[in-house]
Amino acid sequence: MQDFIAVLDFGSQYAHLIAKRIRHLGAYTKIFSPSAKENLLQDAKGIVLSGGPASVYSTDIPEFNSNILNLDLPILGLCYGHQLIAKEFGGAIANTGKGEFGKAILQQTSDFPLWQNVSFPNQVWMSHQDSVTKCPPDFEVTGVTESGNVAAMRHRKRRIYTLQFHPEVNDTEQGQKILNNFINTCEICSKWSMETFITETTERLQQEVGERKVLMFISGGVDSSVAFALLDRVLGRDQMLGLYIDNGFMRKDESAEIIERYRELGYTNIQPRDYSTFFLDAVANQVDP
């Protein structure tokens, strides 16, 4: 089984970016709902709690399975995740009027596994209104910003780390080092790369499909196009046929442009079918869908 780090998505605009950055550093990632059952995560090598737009004291926050925090795994909380961990372990969070948006200067206050090979002071990217005002028991503050806000914490006994800032964005100057340090605490045994992923996926597809033919519906979007391109590479034109259905709801001439784009890329095994009349007739009397 491929070692992986689980990313819990609390509605952050950066959740997929977090997963992407960690993959680029050689660790596979999977994105989960924060309400996921802990048994789904017990095979993970580490867990990241993403940021999110809500306040941890809001009534409409994403449902969180707090039992996840009992797993004996390295855990990293980012932004909202930083504040949520503080709250769950008995700390305090409040709107102090000293929210930070944009670039901030981070100062180290104590040693920290995530600070290895990181120089201080350094620039980080903040996006928060609430702040941790009381460090939870068994935690210590490991970094602050110039405004005095708690920027980083660690659990004294467990491998739980939190950052108020976003190491995944480019404006955090040493964010890749920080994420890589977290990966190192996860003790990943099997390194991941796109090249190995393609190789392993190719072998699996060849075994599962064998000599059978595959019919795949495509939309012209990124997901179906990438999936079709990989299958076409693995199986070849004789086994692979793509079918594009024009449902009449595309922009003017967009379907023709999509097919032309596939043709320019050399995919001659994609056939368009015009079913626009069928679909439009089906909604002809709908005035408030």
Beta strands, then each sheet from edge to edge (+ up, - down):
strand 1: 4-8
strand 2: 28-32
strand 3: 46-49
strand 4: 75-78
strand 5: 92-94
strand 6: 100-108
strand 7: 122-128
strand 8: 131-134
strand 9: 139-145
strand 10: 150-155
strand 11: 160-163
strand 12: 214-218
strand 13: 240-246
strand 14: 270-274
sheet 1: 2+ 1+ 3+ 4+ 11+ 10- 9+ 6- 7+
sheet 2: 5+ 8-
sheet 3: 12+ 13+ 14+
end
